[in-house]
């Protein structure tokens, strides 16, 4: 577990030097240790090569970057289990980048332009969730599905399933509420650490990815059901689900 007296290390990757300069100063005042880069290839090299300096605790990564774009960097990072959490910056209204980023494993996203205070709140929420994952917790088992929060490991029928951090948290919330409907608002707040906003479909994207990856198709296996107008339900094996 990270020493709470040590300032969290944040790596900002964006080619907007004016924005980066402002954020460097603002985050520094908020108690973060900040490094900055302006090129995707340079960021990927820094984050994947073996070096003596520690990895950052979180990466704030813009989608539009020279060298390698942010989605390419994110895809490469998610191939490494020890990679830090990533908060993506996307152009406002660009749903394609947001959805692709979430599918590739971004822990959160923030559309530009944004209020620096919201960025700080999002960073702290992601870091808090990352810290919570390091706390010892008992495995959760439902039929053929097993989730081990302490090891951040999911298995179905004994086979490991690769989940992103956000997908893992959504599944954990559903497992802890198995047999009960969990609203989209609750899932967003408990799994993603923020309020559900109008037109925010992040939870739906994560649930869709979970269904595909878990492939819980047998009648005696739990199912993730969408309950129209209410939310999502993880059924117990043999239960009837919703819509």
Buried (B, 14 or more C-beta within 10 A) or exposed (E): EEEEEEBBBBBBBBBBEEBBEEBBEBBEEBEBBBBBBBBBBBBBBBBBEEEEEEBBBBBBBBBBBEBBBBBBBBBBBBEEEEBBBBBBBBBEEBEEBBBBBBBBBBBBBBBBEEEBEEBBBBBBBBBEBBBEBEEEBEEBEBBBBBBBBEEBBBBBEEEEBEBBBBBBBBBBBBBBBBEEBBBBEBBBBBBBBBEBEEEBBBBBBBBBBBBEBBEBEEEEBBBBBBBEEEBBBBBEBEEEBBE
